[in-house]
Amino acid sequence: MPLPHLRAAGLALAVALAVPAAALASKKLPVSPDPDATIVHVLNRLGFGPRPGDVAKVRAMGLDKWIDQQLHPERIADPAVATRLGPLRTLHLSTGELIARYEVPPQARNEIQEKKAELGNNPSEEQVRAARREFMQKYRDRMDGTPQDVVQDLQSAKVLRAAYSERQLDEVLADFWINHFNVFAGKGPVKFMIGEYERDVIRPHAWGKFEDLLRATAESPAMLFYLDNWLSADPNAQPAELRDRPPRGRLGRGPFGRRPWFMGDRPAAAPPGQGKGQKRGLNENYAREIMELHTLGVDGGYTQKDVTEVARCFTGWTMRNPRQGEPSFFFNDRIHDHGDKVVLGHRIVAKGGGKNEGDEVIHILATHPSTARFVSYKLARRFVSDEPPKALVDRAAETFRKSGGDIRAVVKTIVTSPEFLSPATRSAKVKTPFEFVVSAVRATGADVGDARALTQRIAAMGMPLYQQQPPTGYKDTAEAWVSTSGLLARLNLALDLAAGRVRGVSVDASRLVPASAASDPDAVAAQLVPSGLAESTRKTLESEAAAADPARVAGLILGSPEFQRR
Amino acid sequence: MLTRRIFLKSTGLALVSFGVAPRVLLRTAYAQGSRRKKALVVVFQRGACDGLNVVVPFGENAYRQMRPTIAIPAPGAGREGALDLDGFFGLHPALEPLLPLWKEGTLAPVHAIGSPDATRSHFDAQDFMESGTPGLKATEDGWLNRLVQSQPDPEATPFRAVSMTPTLPRILSGRAAAVAMANIRDFDLRGGGNGPAARGFEEMYEGAVHDVLHGTGQETFEAIQFLKKSDPGRYQPAPGAEYPRGRYGESLKQVAQLLKADVGVEVAFTDVGGWDHHAAEGGVQGQLAARLKEFGEALAAFRRDLGDGMQDVVVVTMTEFGRTARENGNRGTDHGHASFAFVLGGDVRGGRVHGRWPGLAPDRLYEGRDLAITTDFRDLLGEVLSRHLGARDLSRVFPGYAVSSSRFPGVMRAA
C-alpha cells in the first residue's frame, strides 16, 4: 500500500533491518524509546486492541513476558470467555446434533417449496415474514431453532471470544487459519459442520505442525463438502461398486453459492451422479485450491496437469453421513483411482487401498519450499504490513523449513522480529471490519450481552462472518476495506456504540473518555493508537471537549482515521 | 431523444460537409455533446459462469455429446429447450425475460470471449479482468478507474463512478474518486450530514492528508451531501419493471434510480455470485437455471425501468472464465477458459450473436478441454468505451494492449 507516511517510514525500517545478525539472535527484544506506544502496537497486532487498563497491565508484567505468554495460550487462564459464551446453546453441539435439531425437516422443505410457488416471484417482506412465522409455529416442537440460529451463534461466539478472551493471540491465529482454510456456511450442510471444524480441526492444530493442520482440514467434513471432494471419484469405477457411496443428501451450490431467501436453503436437488447405475467422476475443485490457496500459492509452481493428478490422488476421500447422523471422514477405495500418478515430479503409487496417495500429496505440499514461503508471507502480512519486508518473510520461511512447519516457531519469528517492533510498522495496517468492531468494543470496555447487532454491523461492512463464499477467504489488505460505504458504516458504528445505541451492548463512554482527560485527547489516544494523533484530529477533539459530551468525543475517537488502523 | 439524435446527426453532417470530421470525431462529438452523459454499467458474474449453458450452441453435436446430463436441448424438440436465437445458438430457457430485448435489438450476446491468461484460479482471473491487465498482478488500479482517470472532468459529481457493493471492488479502485454504496437508503451519517459529529469527522479526515483514508473520507462526505440534494430514492421503478429479490436485483434497481435522478453517473458497477457449479449444475432446471432466472429478470427489469433512457446506457456483463466443455463426474463443470458476455443498450447492435465461434471439436478446444477464446475481453470493452463513452486514450485504460478497432466485435451501432 503506497502511503506517503509509510514510504517515509521505510527509512526507519531500513535502519532497523541493519541490526547486526548477532542482535537478531539475542533474545532481548529491541526496546523503543516510547514503551507504551510499543505496548499499544503489540496489543493491536497480537490481539484486537487495548481495553481500558490493558496498557498498564502489560507494562507491569513486562512486554517480553506478555508476548511469550501469548505464544503459549494454554498457560493463560481464561474464565471470562466461558461465561460470555454460555448463552450460545448451539456452540457445544456436534454436527449430527445440530442437523437433527436445527435443520429444516424434509417435509417442511417441500411445504416451503409449495409456499414459494404460491407466493410467486416477488413476495413482499410481510408475506415472507408471515410464511416464516407460520412454519416456525408448525415445526417448533420438532426444531430447537433454525439453521440461521446456528450461524448466528458462530458469529456471536467469534466476536465475544475476540473481545473478551485473555488469549488474544490465540484468537488472532484461529481467525487467520479459519480464513486461510475458508469454508462457506451458505453451502448445504456446511453451516452445521463449522462448529466442529473450528473446535476440533482448526484450534487444536493452530499452534502445531502445518502438515497436521493441513491433513486435519483435508479430512474434515466441512472442507470435503465445501470444495466438493467428497463427490470426486474415479470415472472408471464401476457403478455397482458405489454401494458405499455417501448417502443421498442435498447439495449446495459451489463456493460462490448465495444466501437462501426463505427459512434456510433450497430444497434437495438430486445428488449428482449418484442415481442407480450412475457413474461419478473426477472433481478438481479441492485439488486446485489445496495448492493455490492452502499451500503453494498461485505462483508456487504447479500446472493444470498437477491439479488433475492431485484430484486423482484424492478420489475416494469422502465422508459418511453428510446429512444425518455424525458426518465423518471415510476413505472409499472402491471409487479411488488406483492408477499411477505424478505430482510435482513425484511418482505416486497406490499402496493398500490407496489412501496413502492423498497422504503423500499432503506431505509433498506441506514440505514444499513454496508452502513455507507462502504461509510465512501470509502470516507476516497479517502481523506486520500489507507488503511485509522480504528479509522478514525469508527468515520466517527459513524457520518454517527448519522446524518442519512448526507454526508457533514461525509466528514467534515474526512477532519478535525488529521489523515487527519497529516504530515504522505501527498503524501500518487498516483494520478489517471485524477487527474494527471488536477493537471498538474493547476500547470502550463495553459489556456485550448479545453480540447479534454487532455481527450484523460487521456483515453490513462487507464481512459477514463464516459467509465468505469464495475459497480465498477475506482479504487482509487495506485496499479491500477502504471505501465510502465501509467508512460510513464505521463512523455510524462509532457514534452508535459510544452513545449506547447498539442493541445488546452497554457502554459507559466515560471509561474511554474520563472527565479528567476530556480536554487531553493525547492522553486518551496514548492508550489506544500507537502512533499518536494527527493535528487535525487533536484539534477536533479539543474543540469537542468544551461540549462536555463524553459519548460524542468517544464516538469521534472511534471513528477517527487513527482508530481505523492497527 | 430522437430530436437530439437528429440534431447531432445534422451537426455531424455539417462537419462532414466541410471535410474535417472523421467518423470517430463525430462519435466523440455525439458522446460528449449530449446534455445527459452516456453511462456504462458493468455487471460481474463472480464464480465463472458456464457460458455454454447460457448462450447454448445447440447446433453443434459435440455440445450434447460432451454434456450428457446437463446439455440444454435444442428448441422445439417437444420438451423445454433453448430459446432459439439464430438457428444455431439459443438462450437458456431461464433467460426468457431477455427474449424481448433480443427481439427489439437491444441485447447483443458475445460468445467465446474472455481473458487470454491461462489461469483457472477464480481469484487471479477476476483480478486480471478487473485490473484489465491479464497476467500482470502488480497493476495497482482497476480499468474502470483508469477510464475515469483518463477523462478528467472538473464538473464531475461524486457519483461519476459508483459501485453498488459494500466494499470498493478492484475494478474501480485507483486514483479517481469512486463511491461504494451498499444501499442508497443507508448512505447517511447518524445525526445527519450536517450534524456536529459529521463536522467533526469531516475535519479529522480532511486533515489526515497522508492517509489513504483521507480521500475516502472526503468522497464520503461529498457523496452524502450530494445524495441528500438529489434524493434518488424517489425514483421508483417504472410500471412493469419487476426486479428480483436479493442484493443483485436491488443493486441494479438502485443503479437505475441514480441514472434517472441524473446525479452524474458515468460508470456503475455491481456483481452477482453463485456461478461456481462443480456439482449438480442442472440443465433446463437446477442451480444454474435458478441463478440465470434472477440474472435475466434483473437485466430485463433494468431495461424496462430505464425506458428511453436506455439510449444513453450500455450494460456489459462479464465473468472471470468459462467452464469445461465436458461435464464432470458430478453433473457439474470444472474451471475452463472462454465464456460469454451480454451487451445491452439502445445503441447496441442487438439481435445477433457476436464473436467468432471456435467450435467444440476436440482440436478446437483450448488445452483439449475448454471453449477457446476468440474475442479478448479488452476488445469488446475497447469498442464500448470508445464508441459509447467516447474514450480516446484506450492505451491508458488497457496498458500494454494495443486495442484496435479492427478487432472490435462490432456490438455498437455506428452513430
Interface residues (C-beta under 8 A of the other chain):
Chain A: M1 P2 L3 P4 H5 N121 N122 P123 D228 L231 S232 A233 P235 L251 R253 G254 P255 F256 G257 R258 W261 R266 A269 A270 P271 P272 G273 K279 R280 G281 L282 N283 E284 N285 R288 E292 L293 V298 Q304 V307 V430 A460 M461 G462 Q469 P470 P471 T472 A478 E479 A480 W481 V482 S483 T484 S485 G486 L487 L488 A489 L491 N492 L495 D496 A534 E535 S536 T537 K539 T540 E544 A547 R552 G555 L556 G559 S560 P561 Q564
Chain B: R46 G47 T69 T119 R120 S121 H122 F123 D124 E140 S163 T165 P166 T167 L168 S173 A178 V179 A180 M181 A182 D186 F187 D188 L189 R190 G191 P196 A197 G200 F201 E203 M204 Y205 E206 G207 A208 H210 D211 V212 L213 H214 T216 G217 E219 T220 A223 I224 E242 Y243 P244 R245 G246 G273 G274 W275 D276 H277 H278 A279 A280 G282 G286 Q287 A290 R291 E297 N328 G329 N330 R331 G332 D334 H335 E367
